[in-house]
Amino acid sequence: MTKPIKAVKKKWIKILAPKEFKNQAVGETLVSDPQKAIGKVVEVNLFELTRDPRKQSSRLSLVINEIKNDQAYTEIKRYKILDAHLKRLLKPGKEKIMDYFNVQTKNKKLIVKLFLLTRNKTTRTICTALRKESRNFFEDYSKKIEASSVFNDVISGDILRTLKAHLKKIYPINICEVSTLEIKK
């Protein structure tokens, strides 16, 4: 004799963006137990949250960390610029500098992948100096604040404008972007 299949009633819960984005609804998920949704990762195009067309090539990974009243609250796990966008920025006669490093904030450790594009071709010595200076800048900056503030400053571009002006003393920078910023496990 076969056992009867037990039907589990599932329900939809609304997924909300972090408070930095005014808890906008970013989607829904179907779950049998709302607590099982904790830890689930949702990817969202940044344009959907900010309505800024310049941000349509950026994606946010949000992780559900709390369930209240059939609503899932999230926090930012990762910010990433699409590779196709970075490839479009490359032009002949420019120097591409990419760097990858960890920084410690007040509450979490972050992985930063930096993308710099100089105005002209340059020497390896200048590229190394730009890499070192950008690392030092990010480490000094992130020590003082929490991870959510670092994400907000990268998304708004405030920290990148400051970094670009800071690096201009070494060599003129055409483009300064954080291609990936994520919380280290």
C-alpha positions as CSV (number, residue, x, y, z in Angstrom):
1,M,0.0,0.0,0.0
2,T,1.4,3.4,-0.9
3,K,1.3,6.3,1.4
4,P,-0.9,9.2,0.4
5,I,0.9,12.4,-0.6
6,K,0.5,15.0,2.0
7,A,-0.2,18.5,0.5
8,V,1.6,21.3,2.1
9,K,-0.1,24.7,1.8
10,K,2.3,27.4,0.5
11,K,1.9,31.1,0.6
12,W,3.4,34.1,-1.1
13,I,5.6,36.4,1.0
14,K,6.7,39.9,-0.2
15,I,10.4,40.6,-0.4
16,L,11.3,44.1,0.6
17,A,14.5,46.1,-0.2
18,P,16.7,47.4,2.6
19,K,15.8,50.5,4.5
20,E,18.3,52.5,2.4
21,F,15.9,52.0,-0.6
22,K,12.8,52.8,1.5
23,N,11.8,49.1,1.8
24,Q,10.5,48.9,-1.7
25,A,9.0,45.6,-2.8
26,V,11.4,43.8,-5.1
27,G,9.6,40.5,-5.5
28,E,7.7,37.7,-3.9
29,T,8.6,34.1,-3.0
30,L,6.4,31.0,-2.5
31,V,7.2,29.2,0.8
32,S,5.6,26.6,3.0
33,D,7.1,28.1,6.1
34,P,8.2,31.8,6.0
35,Q,11.2,31.1,8.3
36,K,12.6,28.9,5.6
37,A,13.1,31.9,3.4
38,I,15.7,33.4,5.7
39,G,19.1,33.2,3.9
40,K,17.6,33.2,0.4
41,V,19.4,35.5,-2.0
42,V,17.5,37.7,-4.5
43,E,19.2,39.6,-7.4
44,V,17.8,43.0,-8.4
45,N,18.8,45.4,-11.1
46,L,19.8,48.7,-9.3
47,F,17.7,50.7,-11.8
48,E,14.6,49.1,-10.3
49,L,15.4,50.5,-6.9
50,T,16.8,54.0,-7.8
51,R,15.1,54.7,-11.1
52,D,18.4,56.2,-12.3
53,P,19.1,55.0,-15.9
54,R,22.9,55.3,-15.3
55,K,22.5,52.4,-12.7
56,Q,20.9,49.9,-15.1
57,S,24.2,48.0,-15.6
58,S,24.6,47.4,-11.8
59,R,23.1,44.5,-9.8
60,L,22.5,44.1,-6.1
61,S,22.3,40.7,-4.4
62,L,20.0,41.0,-1.4
63,V,19.8,38.3,1.3
64,I,16.6,37.8,3.4
65,N,17.5,38.2,7.1
66,E,14.2,38.7,8.8
67,I,10.5,37.8,8.4
68,K,7.7,39.9,9.9
69,N,4.0,39.8,9.0
70,D,4.5,37.8,5.8
71,Q,7.1,40.3,4.6
72,A,10.8,39.4,4.1
73,Y,13.3,42.1,5.0
74,T,16.7,42.1,3.3
75,E,20.2,43.4,3.5
76,I,22.8,44.0,0.8
77,K,25.1,41.1,0.3
78,R,26.8,42.2,-3.0
79,Y,27.0,45.0,-5.5
80,K,28.3,44.2,-9.0
81,I,28.7,46.0,-12.3
82,L,28.0,43.8,-15.3
83,D,31.1,42.8,-17.2
84,A,29.6,43.9,-20.5
85,H,29.5,47.5,-19.1
86,L,33.1,47.4,-18.1
87,K,34.2,46.1,-21.5
88,R,32.4,49.0,-23.2
89,L,34.4,51.5,-21.1
90,L,37.7,50.2,-22.5
91,K,39.3,52.2,-25.3
92,P,42.7,51.9,-27.1
93,G,45.4,54.1,-25.8
94,K,44.2,53.8,-22.1
95,E,45.6,51.8,-19.3
96,K,43.2,49.4,-17.4
97,I,44.1,48.8,-13.8
98,M,42.2,46.2,-11.8
99,D,42.7,45.4,-8.1
100,Y,41.2,43.1,-5.6
101,F,41.5,43.5,-1.8
102,N,39.8,43.1,1.5
103,V,38.8,45.9,3.8
104,Q,37.6,45.9,7.4
105,T,34.6,48.1,8.4
106,K,33.3,48.6,11.9
107,N,31.1,45.5,11.7
108,K,32.0,43.4,8.6
109,K,34.8,42.5,6.3
110,L,34.3,43.4,2.6
111,I,35.9,42.3,-0.7
112,V,36.5,45.2,-3.1
113,K,37.3,44.8,-6.8
114,L,38.4,48.1,-8.2
115,F,38.5,49.1,-11.9
116,L,40.5,52.2,-12.9
117,L,41.1,53.6,-16.4
118,T,43.8,56.1,-17.0
119,R,43.6,58.9,-19.6
120,N,46.6,57.6,-21.5
121,K,49.0,54.7,-21.6
122,T,51.3,54.8,-18.6
123,T,54.2,53.0,-16.9
124,R,54.0,50.0,-14.6
125,T,55.4,52.1,-11.7
126,I,52.5,54.6,-12.0
127,C,50.0,51.7,-12.1
128,T,51.5,50.2,-9.0
129,A,51.4,53.6,-7.2
130,L,47.7,54.0,-8.2
131,R,46.9,50.5,-6.9
132,K,48.6,51.1,-3.6
133,E,47.1,54.5,-3.0
134,S,43.5,53.3,-3.8
135,R,44.0,50.4,-1.4
136,N,45.2,52.7,1.4
137,F,42.4,55.1,0.7
138,F,39.7,52.4,0.9
139,E,41.2,50.9,4.1
140,D,41.4,54.3,5.9
141,Y,37.9,55.2,4.7
142,S,36.1,51.9,5.7
143,K,37.7,51.6,9.2
144,K,35.5,54.5,10.4
145,I,32.1,53.4,9.1
146,E,29.7,50.4,8.8
147,A,29.4,48.1,5.8
148,S,25.9,49.5,4.8
149,S,27.4,53.0,4.6
150,V,30.2,51.7,2.3
151,F,27.6,50.2,0.0
152,N,25.5,53.4,0.0
153,D,28.6,55.5,-0.8
154,V,29.7,53.2,-3.6
155,I,26.1,53.1,-5.1
156,S,25.7,56.8,-4.9
157,G,29.3,57.4,-6.3
158,D,30.4,59.7,-3.5
159,I,33.4,57.6,-2.5
160,L,34.4,57.1,-6.1
161,R,34.5,60.8,-6.9
162,T,36.6,61.4,-3.8
163,L,39.0,58.6,-4.8
164,K,39.3,59.9,-8.3
165,A,40.2,63.3,-7.1
166,H,42.7,61.7,-4.6
167,L,44.3,59.6,-7.4
168,K,44.6,62.6,-9.8
169,K,47.6,63.7,-7.8
170,I,49.5,60.6,-9.0
171,Y,48.1,60.4,-12.5
172,P,44.9,61.6,-14.3
173,I,42.1,59.0,-14.0
174,N,39.4,58.8,-16.6
175,I,37.1,56.2,-14.9
176,C,37.0,55.0,-11.4
177,E,34.5,52.2,-10.5
178,V,34.1,49.5,-7.9
179,S,33.2,46.6,-10.1
180,T,32.3,44.3,-7.2
181,L,31.7,45.0,-3.5
182,E,30.6,42.1,-1.3
183,I,30.5,40.9,2.3
184,K,33.2,38.3,3.0
185,K,31.9,35.2,4.6
